Amino acid sequence: MNRTDWDAYFASLIGDTGTGVPGLAVLAYADGHEVYRFAAGVRRVDGERSWPMTMDSRFRMASVSKMFTVFTLMELAEAGKLSLDDDVSEYLGFRLRHPSYPDVPITLRMLASHTSGLRDGRVYSIPPSVRVQAFFTPGSPYWEDGAHFAPAGQAPGVYFTYCNLNYGLLGTVIEAVTGQRFDRYQKAHILAALDCRADYVPGNLEAAEFAKLGTVYLKRDSQGRWDEQGPWQGTIDDFGGVQPEREALALQNPYAQDVCQTYDLAAYRPGTNATIFSPQGGLRLSLEELGHVLAMMSQGGRYQDRPVLAPSSLQAMFSPQWVYDGRNGDTCGQTLLTYGLGEFFVDGTGPARCCRTKAVDLWGHTGQAFGLLSGLFVRPGTGSGFAYVMNGEALAEDDDPRSAGRFSCNYIWEENVMDGLCRLIDGL
């Protein structure tokens, strides 16, 4: 297939009903160099007006953000400021233990690999005036009857369950180590090194970058009713083109949107509660900037001939920290069978395979939240990889049979995009 054919393929995935998405952007690398880019559809709609999806359209990238949190963690480890096997209690200012395993320290490595024995509960982002200890304190409004601890038998360091709260705690540790707010430290270090103008706080984006911010949509109204023939309904970053005040941020809890109030960050004390910034998913990135990450990963941790991370740090991120053995974790419908540090492995022959015609092994991470679907994956050692973002769904992910993948356990939107990108970079 030539470029025109690929453009037509990806354009066919954009639409207003069914499995179509309002906007789509993709980027592919091969042999360490960009080989393809595509962007079409809309990033924002307002009545009859719309703004086009472009490579520099900015979105809340959901769990792709996790790799940036681990980038920051690895940077601090390289500087000797922490070790991945440190007890997280050393940094949080309170003793954190699973009640059923009081003698097992919960480490930074466990948090980054989702083997901590912690769970999300209904809420995993809490007001900036509240310390993260509140999640684990009986009687606290955020205790949720102990829902943030795994059941007995799911021991820390052994059992895997994907948990966003892990990354809120990692963000808090980063603050404790650096003495700086999570968002500010990351902007001054990893994001600056990668030439990313991204931010966790929409009001703090440069005006020109806020103007590129896209909205995430569903065909679902405020009562939870789906209507694929109806209008797109904004679910996150639906600001109507008006930038929020600086130093103000809303809580982001996809499963408890009723508690998502906006808070002033002026009095926030670093090292107490970085969940407000959503280190697990709150980074507003563009696909162009994700291309900088692809370049860095394909060049052994360097970007624009500058060192960003040591090759050993990338190798650690792409090394299995947990592997499913049939009973030691929740696989999220067989999509997660091997997890590293902020990255997971996709077996090209497994149930979550990304290519329908050939085995393509990948390391990376997806993002799924509020209707957004994103991803960044590489084939370590080859210089090949891809990234994508889609900003809406007209169908319910699990309640409509059309959302199911045809050859994998991935959703149809991801399957279509990733299959195309795998075939493109492999020359199929």
N, C-alpha and C positions, 0 to 999 in steps of 0.2 A: 504494500500500500504506500502511496506517495502522500505528501503533506496535504494535498487537497482532499484525498480520501479520509485521512485522519481528521481533518477539520470537519468534514461531513459527519463522520462517526460521532464525534463528541457533541456537535451541534444537535444531533438527533436525540440526545439525552435531555435537552432543555425543553421545557414545556409548562403548561399551566394546569394540567390535570394528570391523572394517572401517576405513572412513575417519573414524570418530568419534574425538573427542578427549576426554580426561577433564574438562578445563575450558576455558572460552572467555570472554574479555572483549573488548568492542569499544567504541569511542568515536568519534563523528563530529562534525565542525564544519562549519558553513556560514555564510558572511557574517560570519566572525569570532566566532561564538557556538556553544556546544555545542547540538546539536540531537537527539542520541540517545546513549544508553548502554545497555549490556547486559552482564550477567555471570551465568553459570550453570555448573553442573557442580561439580567438586571441584578444590581446589588441592593437597590432600594426602590420602592414604589410609594407614591403618595397620590392617591386618587388616579387621575389619568396621566400624571407625570411619572417618569422613571429615570433612573440613573444607571448607566451601563456597568456591567461587571468588567473589570480590567485586572491586569496582573498586580497592580498596586492597590486594589480594593482591600480594605482592612476589615477583618472579622474577629470576633471572639472565637478563637480556634479550638476551644474545648480541650480535650485531653492531649492533643499535640503539645500543649503547654508543659506537660509533665517532663518532657525531655529537656526543656530549658531550666526547670528547677534542678534536674540532675546535673546538667552542665555546670550550674552554679555550685552545686555540692562538690562535684569533681574538681573544680577550680580551687575550692577551699582545701580539699584533701591534698592536691598537688602542692599547695603552699604550706602544708603541715599544720593547718589551723584546726583540723579535725580528722578523725579516722572513721571510715564507714562502719567499723565494728565497735564504735563508742556506744555506751549506754545513753539513750536519748535523754534520760533523766538528768544527766550532767548538764544539759543545756536548757531544759525546760524549767528548772527551778523547783520541781516537785518529783517525787518518786512515782514513776509510771510502771505498773506491773499488771499483768492479767491476773484477776483474782484467783483463777484456777491454777496459775503457774507463777506463784510469787517469787520464786527463786530464779526465774528466767529473765535476764535483762532484755528489753526491747531495744534493738540497735537501729542505727541509721540505715544500714543495709536492709534490715527487715522492712522498714518503712518504704524504702525506694523500690523494693521487690514485692510489696503487698503480702508479706509473710509475717506481719507484726502481731497478728491475733486481734487487731482492731477492726471495727466495722463502722459504716457510715451512720446508721440510724436514719431518721427522717431528715435531720438537719446536720450539715457539716461545715457551715459558715455561720459565724455568730458575731454579734456586735463588737466593735473595736474596744469598748470599755470592759469587756469580759475576758478573763484569761482562759486559755485553752484547757486549763485544769477543770473547768466547769463541765466539760464532756464526761469526765471520769469521777465526778463528785456526787454521791447520793444526795438527793434533795435539791440539786441544781435544776433550773428550768431546762437545761440541756443534757441532763442525765439520761432521759428517755428509758427509765427502768433498766439501766445497764446495757442498752442496745448497742453501745459502742465497743463492747467486748464480745468476742466470738464465744459460742457455746463450748463447754468443757469437751475435750477431745480434739480440738482444733488448735494445737499448741503453736505458740510463736516460734518462728524459724522453721516450721515444718509445713503448715497448712496455708495454702494460698487462697485469698479472697480479695478481689479488686476492691479497693477502698480509697475514696478520695480524701478522707480525713488524714491518711498517711502523709499526703503532700502538704496539707495545711500545717501539720506538725513539722515537716522538713523546712517549710518556709519560716516557721517560728524559730527553728534551730539556726538557720542562716542569719536571721536577725540577731540572735543571742551571740553568735560568733563574731559578727561584723560590727555590731552596735548600730546598724543602720536599718531603716525600713526595708522590707523585702523588695518592694517595687523599685525603690531608688537604687539599692545596691545592684540589682540585676541590670537596670538601665545603664549604670555607670561601668559595668564590667562586661558580662557576656553579650548583652545586647549591643553595647557600643563596639565591642570587638567584631561583631558580625554585621555592623552597619545597619542595625535594625532600629527604626524610630518607633518601635512598639511601646505599649504601655498597658498596665493593668487598670488604670484609672482613666476612663474616657475623657473626663474633664481636664486631665493633665496632658492630653495629646497636643502637639503643635496644631494650630488652627488648620494648616494645610493638610495635615494627616487626618484630623477629625473629619474634614470634608470628604475624605475617601472611605469613611467608615460605613460598612454595609449593615443591613438589618437581617436578622434570621427570621424565617417565616414558617408557619404551618397553615394548612387549610382547616383550622380548628378554632372555634370561638371560645369566649371566656367561660362558657358552661361545659366545655369539653366535647362539643358536638363537631364531628368532621363533616365537611361539605366540599368535595373536590371541585365542584362547579362554582363555589363561592370565591370571594376575594382572599388574597393572601393576608394573613393576620400576623403582625409583628410579635415576636416572643422575647427578643432580647435586642438591646441597642436600637430601639425604635424611638429615636429622639426627634423625629420630624425635622432634621437638619439643624436643630438648636443645640449647641454644645452645653453639657451640664457644667455646673460650677466646678472650679478647681478644688481639689482636695476634698471631694465628696464622692462616696462610692456606695452602691447598693449591694446588699447581701445577695448571693447567688446560690440558691438551693433549688435545683430543678424539681425535686419531689416535695417541696414545701414553699411554693412561691408566695404563700400568704404571709411569710415572715420576711420577705425580701424588701426591707425598708432601706432608705438611704441615710447614711451617717456621715458626719463631718470627721475628717481624719486629723484635724489640727492637734488634738490632745492625745493621739495614739502613741503608746509607748512601745518601741521596737522590742521584740523578744517576748511579747506577752500573748499575741494572737494574730498570726499572719493569715488565718483563714479568711479574713475580710478581703484579701487580695485574690483569693482563689488561685493559689499556686498550682492547683491541679488542672485548671482549665480556663483561667481568666485573661490570658494574654491576647491583646488585640494585634494581630499580625497580618501581613499581606502574603500572598503567594510568592511575590517577588522576594520577600525576605526569607521565606522558607527555602528558596533557591540558594540563598547564601549558606544555609545549613547544609544543603546537599553538596555544595561546593566544598565546605569545610570537611565534611565526612569523607568525601571522595579524595581529598588531599591530605589525609592522615592527621587531621586536626588543625590545619592551617587554612586561613582565609586571606585572600589578597596578599599572599606571601607573608602573612603575620601569624605567629603561633596563637591559637585560641585554646586548644586543649592538647595535652600530651597524647600520643598514639595509644599509650597504655590505658588512659582514661576511657577512650572510645572502645578499646578492646574489652574493658571491664563492663561497660554498658551493654555490649553485644555478647556477653558471656552468660550462659544460663545460671541463674540464681535459684530457680525452682523449675522442676520438670514434673508434669503430671504423671502419676503412677497408677491411676485408676481409682484412688481413694483419698489423695492428699490435697484436694482443693476443689474450688468451684470454677469451672472452665468457661463460664459465661456462654453456654450453648456450644462448647467445643471451639470457640474462637481463640481462647487463651490456653495453650498447652505447655508453653515454655516462656518464662519471663526473666528478663535481665534486670537492668537498672534504668527505669524510665523507658524501656524498649521491650518489645516482645518479638518472638520468632514465629514466622509463618512457614510451616513445612509445605513445600510445593506440591506434595502428594497428599496432604492432610485435609481434614474437613473444612478448614478455613482458607484453602488454597486460593490464590488470586488470579490464576491463569487457567483457562479451560482446556487448553491444548498442549501445554508443556509444564513440567515441574519447574517452578521458579521459587527458590528459597529467598526469604526476605527477613530483614530486621527493621523494626520501626514502631510507629504507634498511630492509631486512629484517634479521631475525636468525634464524639456524638453527644450533642446537647442542644435542647431547645429547637431542634429541627436542622441544625447544622451537621454536616458530615465532612470530615477532613481527614487527611492522612499524609504521612511522610515515611517512605520506606527506602532502604538501600540494600544492595547486594554487597556486603563487606568484601573488600579486596578487589572489586571489579571496577569501581568508579561509576557504577550504574545505580540509578534510583529514580524516584518520582515523588511528586507531591500534588495534592489536589484539595479543592474546597468546593462544596455545594452548600447553598444557603437556604434550603427549604424542602419540605416534603408535603405533598398533597394527600398522602395516604398515611394511615396509622401504621407505625412500624411493625407491630406484632399482631394487630387485630384485623389486618386486611391481607388475604393470601397473596396479593400481588406484590407485597413488600419482600417476600422471601426470594433468596437467590435461587438460580436454576441449577447450578452445579456445585454450590458451596453453602456453608452455613452463614455467610455474610448476607446483609441486606442487598436487595437488587440494585439500589443506587451505587453502593460501593462495588459490588460485583461487576457491574457494567464498566465503571470507570477504571478500576484496577486491572481488569482483564485487558482492556484496551491499552493501558499504559505498559503492562507487562509484555504484551505482544509487540508494542512499538519499540521498546528498548532492546528486546531480544531479536528484532528483525524478522518476526514471523509474518 
